[in-house]
């Protein structure tokens, strides 16, 4: 019985990966004239950190072929803090807003592609070692290219390690990138096709993180293994199933730290 249930579940989940002709009656909220969702969530913190876009002095390698050849998942990091400039570069490389376009409906053109330019993700940071930043939870304000401090997390390393599958390298990493998804940003335009597009878009931003890390002497490791309830709770999110337009939950993560580039 358990094997039959497992097989059925696998079959159902595989269907999310397929592309089907759009149902005639499956009109999107955009098609029906409903207002689009906000391009970003409201600010959550009251401490704002300015970020730079002057990255020239921190780039150690800008040879694209070398970056591709050296790109690997790295889980071991030096006991060395990232600079705020380095963190700013990684945030810009993964979710930076280059332009806001549109008159009636708006969209953002960013450093990564997204289906319909909907960009359904928010970036949170679990900071352990970044110069000038206290340990805790932060949120990237992509439209402003700023960082906001959300809160301190008691026993942060232990709680993060537990929430992310016991992976101590993530809990101890100088920075943990955590991406949440707000599916309705994409559902507003694509309705029941949106869920697949959101998952595809997640790969775009994480690959940019890999390449950006290589460019500044850092390493990263993408993480899909975590306990949804525990991880969402760290960010103050509700993991309960919901069809509400403001539903937000974690969908991807990656550890980041400096690595030994000499060996």
C-alpha positions as CSV (number, residue, x, y, z in Angstrom):
1,X,0.0,0.0,0.0
2,X,2.8,2.4,0.9
3,X,4.6,1.8,-2.4
4,X,1.4,2.4,-4.3
5,X,0.9,5.7,-2.5
6,X,4.5,6.6,-3.2
7,X,4.1,5.8,-6.9
8,X,0.9,7.8,-7.1
9,X,2.5,10.8,-5.4
10,X,5.6,10.7,-7.7
11,X,3.3,10.5,-10.7
12,X,1.3,13.6,-9.5
13,X,4.5,15.6,-8.8
14,X,6.0,14.8,-12.2
15,X,3.0,16.4,-13.9
16,X,4.2,19.8,-12.6
17,X,7.2,19.4,-14.8
18,X,5.2,19.0,-18.0
19,X,3.9,21.6,-20.3
20,X,0.3,21.3,-21.5
21,X,-1.8,23.3,-23.8
22,X,-3.5,26.1,-21.9
23,X,-7.1,25.4,-21.1
24,X,-9.5,27.8,-22.9
25,X,-11.3,28.6,-19.7
26,X,-8.1,29.0,-17.6
27,X,-8.0,32.8,-17.9
28,X,-5.3,34.5,-15.8
29,X,-6.1,37.4,-13.4
30,X,-4.2,39.7,-15.7
31,X,-6.5,38.7,-18.6
32,X,-9.5,39.3,-16.4
33,X,-8.3,42.8,-15.6
34,X,-7.4,42.3,-11.9
35,X,-4.8,44.5,-10.4
36,X,-1.3,43.1,-10.5
37,X,0.4,42.2,-7.2
38,X,3.2,44.4,-5.8
39,X,6.7,44.0,-7.3
40,X,8.1,43.6,-3.8
41,X,6.8,42.9,-0.3
42,X,6.6,45.8,2.2
43,X,9.6,46.5,4.3
44,X,9.8,44.4,7.5
45,X,12.6,46.0,9.4
46,X,13.4,49.5,10.7
47,X,17.2,49.3,10.2
48,X,18.2,50.0,6.6
49,X,21.7,49.3,5.3
50,X,23.0,51.1,2.2
51,X,24.6,49.0,-0.5
52,X,27.0,49.9,-3.2
53,X,27.0,49.2,-6.9
54,X,30.7,50.0,-7.3
55,X,32.1,46.5,-7.7
56,X,35.2,47.0,-9.8
57,X,37.7,46.7,-6.9
58,X,36.3,43.4,-5.6
59,X,36.3,41.4,-8.8
60,X,39.2,39.0,-8.9
61,X,38.3,37.0,-12.0
62,X,36.1,38.3,-14.9
63,X,37.1,35.7,-17.5
64,X,33.9,34.0,-18.3
65,X,35.3,30.7,-19.5
66,X,37.4,30.4,-16.4
67,X,34.4,31.1,-14.2
68,X,32.4,28.3,-15.9
69,X,35.3,25.8,-15.6
70,X,35.9,26.6,-11.9
71,X,32.2,26.6,-10.9
72,X,31.6,23.8,-8.4
73,X,29.6,23.5,-5.2
74,X,31.9,24.4,-2.3
75,X,30.9,23.5,1.3
76,X,34.1,24.4,3.2
77,X,34.8,28.1,3.9
78,X,37.6,30.1,5.5
79,X,37.0,31.6,8.9
80,X,36.8,35.0,7.3
81,X,34.0,37.5,7.0
82,X,32.7,38.8,3.7
83,X,32.9,42.5,3.2
84,X,29.6,44.4,2.8
85,X,30.8,45.3,-0.8
86,X,31.1,41.6,-1.6
87,X,27.7,40.8,-0.2
88,X,26.2,43.8,-2.2
89,X,27.7,42.4,-5.4
90,X,26.2,38.9,-4.8
91,X,22.8,40.4,-4.1
92,X,22.9,42.5,-7.2
93,X,24.1,39.6,-9.3
94,X,21.2,37.4,-8.2
95,X,18.2,39.8,-7.9
96,X,19.4,43.3,-8.9
97,X,16.8,45.5,-10.6
98,X,18.2,47.3,-13.7
99,X,15.0,49.0,-14.7
100,X,11.3,49.2,-13.9
101,X,9.2,49.2,-17.0
102,X,5.5,49.6,-18.0
103,X,2.8,52.2,-17.7
104,X,-0.4,50.6,-16.5
105,X,1.2,47.3,-15.3
106,X,4.8,47.3,-14.2
107,X,7.6,44.8,-14.4
108,X,11.3,44.7,-13.4
109,X,14.2,43.9,-15.6
110,X,16.8,42.3,-13.5
111,X,20.2,40.6,-13.7
112,X,18.4,37.2,-14.0
113,X,15.6,36.2,-16.4
114,X,12.1,35.4,-15.2
115,X,9.0,34.2,-17.0
116,X,7.0,37.3,-18.0
117,X,9.5,39.4,-16.0
118,X,7.4,38.5,-12.9
119,X,10.3,37.7,-10.6
120,X,8.4,35.9,-7.8
121,X,11.3,35.7,-5.3
122,X,12.4,37.6,-2.2
123,X,16.0,37.2,-0.9
124,X,16.6,36.7,2.8
125,X,20.1,36.4,4.4
126,X,21.1,34.4,7.5
127,X,24.2,36.4,8.4
128,X,27.0,35.0,10.6
129,X,30.1,36.8,9.3
130,X,29.8,40.0,7.3
131,X,31.8,43.1,8.1
132,X,29.7,45.7,9.7
133,X,26.6,43.5,10.1
134,X,25.4,41.9,13.3
135,X,24.4,38.2,13.3
136,X,20.8,37.7,12.3
137,X,18.1,37.7,9.6
138,X,18.2,40.3,6.8
139,X,16.0,41.0,3.8
140,X,17.2,42.4,0.4
141,X,15.2,45.4,-0.8
142,X,15.8,44.7,-4.5
143,X,13.9,47.8,-5.9
144,X,16.1,50.1,-3.7
145,X,19.3,47.9,-3.7
146,X,19.4,48.1,0.1
147,X,19.4,45.7,3.0
148,X,17.1,45.7,6.0
149,X,17.8,44.0,9.3
150,X,14.8,41.9,10.4
151,X,15.7,40.3,13.7
152,X,18.3,38.4,15.8
153,X,17.8,34.6,16.0
154,X,18.5,33.0,19.3
155,X,20.9,30.0,18.9
156,X,21.0,30.9,15.2
157,X,23.6,28.4,14.0
158,X,22.0,25.4,15.7
159,X,18.4,26.4,14.6
160,X,19.5,27.0,11.0
161,X,21.4,23.7,10.9
162,X,18.4,21.8,12.2
163,X,16.0,23.5,9.8
164,X,18.2,22.8,6.8
165,X,18.5,19.1,7.2
166,X,21.3,19.0,9.7
167,X,23.7,20.4,7.2
168,X,26.2,22.1,9.6
169,X,28.1,23.8,6.7
170,X,25.0,25.8,6.0
171,X,24.3,26.8,9.6
172,X,27.9,27.8,10.1
173,X,28.5,29.5,6.7
174,X,29.3,33.3,6.8
175,X,26.1,33.9,4.9
176,X,23.1,31.7,4.0
177,X,21.1,33.0,1.1
178,X,17.4,31.9,1.4
179,X,14.9,32.6,-1.4
180,X,11.2,32.7,-0.8
181,X,8.6,32.5,-3.6
182,X,5.4,34.5,-3.8
183,X,3.6,32.3,-6.5
184,X,0.9,34.8,-7.2
185,X,3.3,37.3,-8.8
186,X,3.6,34.7,-11.6
187,X,0.1,33.2,-11.3
188,X,-1.4,36.6,-11.9
189,X,-0.1,36.4,-15.5
190,X,0.1,32.6,-16.1
191,X,-2.5,31.1,-13.8
192,X,-2.0,27.3,-13.5
193,X,1.2,27.3,-15.6
194,X,3.0,29.6,-13.1
195,X,4.1,26.9,-10.7
196,X,6.5,25.3,-13.2
197,X,7.8,28.7,-14.3
198,X,8.6,29.7,-10.7
199,X,10.7,26.6,-10.1
200,X,12.6,27.2,-13.4
201,X,13.2,30.8,-12.4
202,X,14.8,29.7,-9.1
203,X,17.6,28.0,-11.1
204,X,18.4,31.2,-12.9
205,X,19.1,33.2,-9.8
206,X,21.2,30.5,-8.1
207,X,23.4,29.9,-11.1
208,X,24.2,33.6,-11.1
209,X,25.2,33.3,-7.4
210,X,27.6,30.5,-8.4
211,X,29.3,32.6,-11.1
212,X,29.3,35.7,-9.0
213,X,30.9,33.9,-6.1
214,X,33.6,32.5,-8.4
215,X,34.3,36.1,-9.6
216,X,35.2,37.4,-6.1
217,X,36.9,34.4,-4.5
218,X,33.9,32.9,-2.7
219,X,32.2,29.6,-2.9
220,X,28.6,28.5,-2.7
221,X,26.5,25.4,-2.4
222,X,22.8,25.2,-3.5
223,X,20.5,23.6,-1.0
224,X,17.1,22.0,-1.7
225,X,17.0,19.9,1.5
226,X,15.3,21.6,4.4
227,X,12.3,21.1,6.8
228,X,9.7,23.5,5.3
229,X,8.0,24.3,8.6
230,X,11.2,24.9,10.6
231,X,12.8,26.9,7.8
232,X,9.8,29.1,7.2
233,X,9.4,29.6,10.9
234,X,12.9,31.1,11.0
235,X,11.7,33.8,8.6
236,X,8.4,34.3,10.4
237,X,6.4,32.7,7.6
238,X,3.4,30.3,7.7
239,X,3.9,27.0,5.9
240,X,0.2,26.1,5.9
241,X,-1.2,25.4,2.4
242,X,-2.8,28.6,1.1
243,X,-4.3,30.0,-2.1
244,X,-4.0,33.6,-0.7
245,X,-2.3,36.1,-3.0
246,X,0.3,37.0,-0.4
247,X,1.3,33.4,0.3
248,X,5.1,33.2,0.7
249,X,7.4,30.3,1.6
250,X,11.0,29.1,1.2
251,X,11.8,27.3,-2.0
252,X,15.6,27.4,-2.3
253,X,18.8,28.3,-0.4
254,X,22.6,28.4,-0.7
255,X,25.5,28.8,1.6
256,X,28.2,31.4,0.8
257,X,31.7,31.9,2.2
258,X,35.3,32.7,1.2
259,X,37.4,29.9,-0.1
260,X,41.1,29.1,-0.5
261,X,41.8,30.1,-4.1
262,X,45.4,29.1,-3.9
263,X,44.8,25.3,-3.6
